Amino acid sequence: MNYDVVVGLEIHLELNTKTKMFSGAPYKFKSEANTCINEVDIALPGTLPCLNKEAVKKAISLCLALNMNIDQLIRFDRKNYYYSDLPKGFQITQQFHPIGSHGHLDIYVENEYKTIRINRVHMEEDTAKQFHLKDVSLIDYNRAGVPLLEIVSEPDLSSGKEASAYIEKLRQTFTYLGISLARMEDGEMRCDVNISLKPKGSDVFGTKVEIKNINSISNVKDAIDYEIKRQSELLDKGEKIIQETRRFDEASMTTISMRLKEGAVDYKYFPEPNIFPIRIPDSMIEEVRANMPELPDQKSKRYLHDYNLSEYDANVLLANKYLANYFDEAMKIAKNPKLLCNLLTSELIGLLTKNNSSIEDCKIAPKDLASLSNLLEDNIISSKQGKMVLEEMYNTLKDPESIVKEKNMVQVSNEDELLNIINEVLDENPKSIEDFKNGKDRAIGFMIGQIMKKTKGQANPKLANDLLTKKLMER
């Protein structure tokens, strides 16, 4: 039987504020265990929460980026949560009054755009991190109280590919806004998947299965793909899908049952009594809006329309905020966007990768890469020389013009000078002329090599090839 796949995602995002959501304790990732805590985080008697203003601003910026309605009256709820990873026995969240609602995000999958509706964005606090050993469990409370945003989609996704595209687009949005590094491998961004299958065309949803805490975009896709296969096979046999929580096992590439989920857990929510409702002034929202950076969709339109880059080139640049920003800075000087893009994404990134470095740590200034791009565009140096100059730039941090001058690399593009050299090569190699006329294409390559030898590699290869071909036709 054919089935429609229904997928909704819940993304938990740690914000990169200096202090925690409801306490003044500083937080720095990978700090020594239990050093980023204070009396509020460990729930000492008499302590009270105080809302982090910067976390609210970051939440507002995300709501604006996701085209959401913003609830200007901030209200929190208490979620009774009797686990060891939150010492006070409850979590402060926004169960009933999310700061953002009714948003959307456009994704691009298999040459088509699709709009994914976003139900809500709400603020809450993170839990402590637990380490379960053979005989004991250890707890690091550093993470307890770190500001979290939960982004809940509507069930608009229908495949692993769409889900991974949606998460990648969200991750880009987070990093471009500067609200989080969103590193899934470090737990700064976590994903829960809700998935069900229903008969093709049916309006009735199937039984939902939840897959918890998936730690990479590729694993989200693989988990969904496996779960579609597993549920399809069960339904084809006439068996029922059990409502349960599962986890993705990376080693076996399968999902494994963790616990049954017969109904909603009763967290006994009620309004948080220690944080009175707070009204966000219009001025705060306008301040956040005025300071919003250019987001991936806006950059993409500019790259495609203003610079005539391909979808592929634009997506390569947009995949990394630092790469896109580097390109934008270099384009203040560069003449040819496509040439600069190739130089940046292929040659420079290749050189950085070879040296175990990244664009974030690149010592070559964008203006210098732009200057190198212009030397290539103006045919002052060849592409082969360009690679040599770039490597020298990386090793010495000299500007490209100085390197070209020091190494006497200026490309020979004077037609009269090249014609004299070409005539010399032809006079010295009558056999090659005969080979060319007999249809042996390798003769061209041999003679270009001789021209390069005479010019010490400085002949403009395209011009030399064109002039040589013309002269050969005349002989």
N, C-alpha and C positions, 0 to 999 in steps of 0.2 A: 504494500500500500504506500502511496505517496503522502508525505506529511509536511505541514508548515511548521517551521522552527520559530519559536518565540523566545527571545533572549532580552533580559534586562540586566544592567550592571550597576553595582554600587561601588563607587571609588572612594577610598579614604585617603585624604591628602594631609600630610604634616606641613604646617606653615613654618617658614623660616624666620619667625620673630626672635628677638633677642631673649625674651622672657616667656614664661608659660601663660596658658590661657587665663587662669584665675589666681596666679601667684606671681610674685616678683622674682622667683628663682630663675637664674640664668640657665639657658640650655645650649649646649654645644654637642653636636653629634660625635660619638665615639669617645666621650669623656670617661674617665675612670668611674667605675660603678658606684652609684649612690653618692656622687659629689655634686650633682645638679639638683638639689632638693632643698626645700625649707619646711617650716612647720605646717604650712598649708597643704603641701603635697603629701605629707605623711599623716594628715588629719589629726594633729594634736588638738586637744579640747580647747574650745574658745576661739579657734581660728575661723576667719571668714574669707570668702572668695572676692576678688576684685577683677572686673573684666578688663582684658587687654585691648586697649584702643587700636593698636596697630593691627591686631588680628581682625578686628571689625573692618578696618580699611581694606585689608587684603581680601576679605570676604566680599566686600562691596565691589572691588575691582573685578573679581571673578564673575559676580552676578552681571555686571555690565558687559563683560566679554561674552557671556553666554546668553545675552539678550533676555534677561530675566526680569520679572517684577520684583522690586525690592520692598520688603516689609520694613518700614521706617520705625516701627515699634519693636525693639528687641526684647524678646521674652524667652526665658529659659525654663526647662522642665527638669525634674529630678527622676532619673532612671535607677531604680533600686537594683543593685548589681553586686551580688554577694560573692565576689571572687577575690582571691588574694592579690590580683594585679591592680586593684584600686582600694587602698587602705581604708577610705572613709565608708566603703560599703555602698556607694552609689556613684553614678556618673551624671555630670551636669551637661545637658544636651538641649536640642531644640526639636523635640518630637512633634509638637503641635503648632509651632510658630516658626517655621524656617525663615531665614533671612531672605532667601531667593526662591521663586517658584515660576513655573510655566516658561521655561527657556528652551533654547534649541541650539544645535550644533550641526553644521553641514560636514559630511565626510565624502570622500571620493574613492570609490571602489569599482574596479573593473570598468573603467571609462565612463562611470556614471556618478552623478552627485545624488546624495540621499540626505534628507533632513532627519536627525534624531532628536526627538523631544526629550527635554530634561524636566523631570517632575519637581525636583527641589535641590537646593543647596542649604545645608544647615551647619551651624557651628557646634562643636563639642570639645571635650578633652580626651587625650589619648590615655591608654592604660600603661602600667609598668610592663617590663619585659621579663618573662619567666624562662628559666633554664632548668629543664628536667633531667636530672642525672639518675644514676641507677638507684640510689637509696634516698636521695634528697632532692628538693627543688630549691633553686636559688632565685632571688628576685632583685632586679636592678630597677630602682624607682626613678632613675633619671628621666625616663620617657613619660612617667605619670604626670598628666597635666599639660603635656605639649599640645598646642592648639591644633585642632583637626577640622577640616571641612569634609563633609560627606556629600558626594554628588550622586544623585539617584536618577537613572534614566527611566524613561517609559519603556515598555517592552517592544521597542521598534526595531531591534536588531534581529537578523535572521540567519546569521552564519558566523563562523569563527573569523573569517576575513573581515566582515563588517565590524565585529567586536574589536579586533586588533587595530583596525583603522580608526575607530572611535577613541580608543584609549590613547593611541599615538597622537591624535589630534588634540585630545585633552592635555596630554603631557606637554606638547608644544605650547599650548595656551598657558599652562602653569609657569613654564620656564620663561616665556616671553614676558609675562606679567611680572616676573621676578618674585613670585610669592612662595616658591619652593623649587628645589633642585629636582624633585619628583623622581628620585632614584628608586626604582622598584626593588633592586637587589639589596638596598639598604633599609627597606621597609618604610621609606618616606612616602611611598604611594602603594596602596594595597587594593586588591580587587576581589570582590565577591560576584559570582555569576549566578543568575537565576535563569533556568532553562526549562522549557516544556515543549512537547510536540502535540499537534492536533491534526485531525484528518484534513487533507487539502481543501481549502475553501471554507472550513467550519468557523463559526463565530465563537465556539465554546473552547476556552483554553483547556489544555491538558493539565495533568498534575505537575506541579512545579518542583524541581530539584535544585538545591542550592549547592554551589561549589565554593568553598571558603578559602580566603587568603592565598590567592594565586600571585606569585612573585615575579612574573615577567610577562611581557606582551605575547611572546611566542607560546608560552605555556597556556595563556588564556585561549588562544586559537586552538591549540592541541586538545585542551580539556573540553572545549565545546564540540570539536569535531568527534572526539571519542564518545562524548555523551549522546550526540545525535545518533551515532551508530548503535550504542548500547540500548537506548530507548526504542529506536526503530525495530531492533530485533525482538525486544520483549513484546512490543505492541503487535508485531506480525505473528507472534505465537499466541496471541490472545491473552497475554498476561498483563497485569496492571502495573503501572508505575507507582512506586512507593514514595510518598513525600518524605524526604530525608535531606540531611546535610552530608555532603561528600567532600573529599579532598583530592587534589590532583597529585598523583605519584609520578614524579619525573623519570624515575628509573624504568618503570614499566609502561609509561605513557598511557596510564589508565586512571580513572577516578575510583576511589575507594570509599565505602560507606563509613561515616564516623558515628552518626547517631540518627535515630528516627525523629521526625518532626511532625507529631500528630496535630499540633495546633500552635497558635501564637503563644510565645512565652509571656507570662504575666509579670511585667516589670513594675507594676503598681506605680505608673507615672503620676506625678502631681506637680503643680507649679513650684519652681525652685524658690523657697521662701527667703533666701539670703541675697538674691539679686533682684531688686525691684525693676520693673519695666523701664527701659531707657529709650528715649526717642532720638533717632538719628536726624540731625538737622539737614536741611537741603544743602547748606553750604558745604558739609562734609562730602556729600555725594558728588557735588559739582567739583570740589577740589580733587577727588579721586579721578573723576572723569577727565579733568583738564590735564592730569599727569599720566594718563594711560599711554603706554608705548604703542608703536605700530605692531599689530598682531599678524600672525601668519597669513590669514586670508587677505589682509590689506597688502602685505608685502607681495604675496603671490600675484595679485592683480597688477601691481606696479612692475614686477619682473616680466610678466607676460606682455603687457601693453606698452610700457615705456621702454623696456630693454629688448623686447622681442625674443626673450629666452624661451626655450621649450618647456613643456610641463615637467619633463624629466629633470632638466637643469634647475628649474625653480624648486622642485621638491627636494633635490639634493642639498641645495643651499638652506632651505627652510628647516630641514631635519635637525639642524644644530643652530641655536640662537647666535652663538659666537661666530660661526661661519657666515651666517647671513649678515651680521653686523660688520664683520671684517670686509665682506664684499661691498656693502653700502658705503663704508668709509673709503675704500679704494676707488669706487665709482665716482667720487668727487673729482678724480684726476684722470682715470682711465678713459680711453677713447672708444674701445670696442668691448661691450659687455660680454659677448660670447667668448671672446679670446680671454678676457680676464677670468670668467667663470671656469673655463677649462684649465687655465694656469693655476687657479686656486684649488679647485676640487680634485684635480688629477695630479699635477706636478707638486704643488706645495704640500698637499695632504699626504701624498705618497712619500715625500721626503721626511715629513714629520713622523709618519708611522714607522718608517725605516729606523728613525732615531728614538723610537719609543716616547714620542712627544705628542702634543695635541694642539689644536688651533688656539685653545685658551692660553697656552704657554708660549705661543709663537713669538719669537724675538724680531722677526722681519716685520717692519711697519707696513700697514696697508698702502701708504703712499709710495713706498719703494717697490712693492709688488705691482702697483699701478704703473709706475715708471718703466718697469721691465716689460709690462704688457704693451706699453706705448712704443718701446724700442722694437718689439716684434711686429706691431701693427704698421710701423713706418718702414719696415724692411731694413732697419739699420743693422740688426743681427738676425741670424737664422734660428729656426726652432731648436736645432742641435746646440747652437751657441747659447740659446736661452736657458737650456737645462744646465749647462756649465756655469752660467752666470748665477742662476738661482742657487746652485749648490755652494758657490763661493759666497753669495750673500748670507746663506745660512751659517757658514763656518766663520765668516769674518765680520758680519753685520755691516759691511760696506754697502753703499748705494750702488745700483746697477750701472749708472753712467761712469762712475769711477772705475769699476771693474772692467768695463768695456774699453775704456781709455788705457788703463794699465796693461791690458793683455792685447791691445791692438786688434780688437775683434770686429771692428766696423765692417759690415758686409759690403762686398763689391756689388753695386747695383748700377754702375755706369755702363750703359749699353756699348759705347765705343770701346771701353776697356775690355769688356767681356768678349766682344766680337774679335778683337785682336787675339785674345787667348784661345778662343774657339777655333779660329783659323789655324793657329799654331798646332793645336791638337789634331785637327783634320789633316793637315799636311803631314804630320808625323805618323798617322795611322790610316793609310789608304785601305788596308785590309778591313778595318772596322766600317769604313764607308761601304765597301762591297758587301759586308755581312748585313748591314742595315738594309741595303737595296734588295738583298735576298730574303728579307723578312725575319731576320734574326734580331729580336728585340733587345737581347742582352747587350748588343753593340752600343745602344744608347747609354745603358748603365755604365759600361766600361769607359766611355768617353766623358761622361759626367764626372766619374772618379778621377780622370786625368785633369779635368778642369779644376776640380777641387784641390788636387795635389799642387797645381801651379799657383792657385790663389791661397794656398795654405788653409783651405776649408772656409774661405771667406766669400766665395761667390754666392750670390742670391740663387738658391737652387731652382726656384720656379722660373726666374728670368733666364737663367743659364739653359735650362731644359727647353724653353720656348725658342730661344735664339739658335741653339744647336739643331733642333728639329728643322727650323726654317733653313739653315745653311745646308743641312744634309739634303733637303729637297731640291736645293739649287745645284748641287754637284752631280 
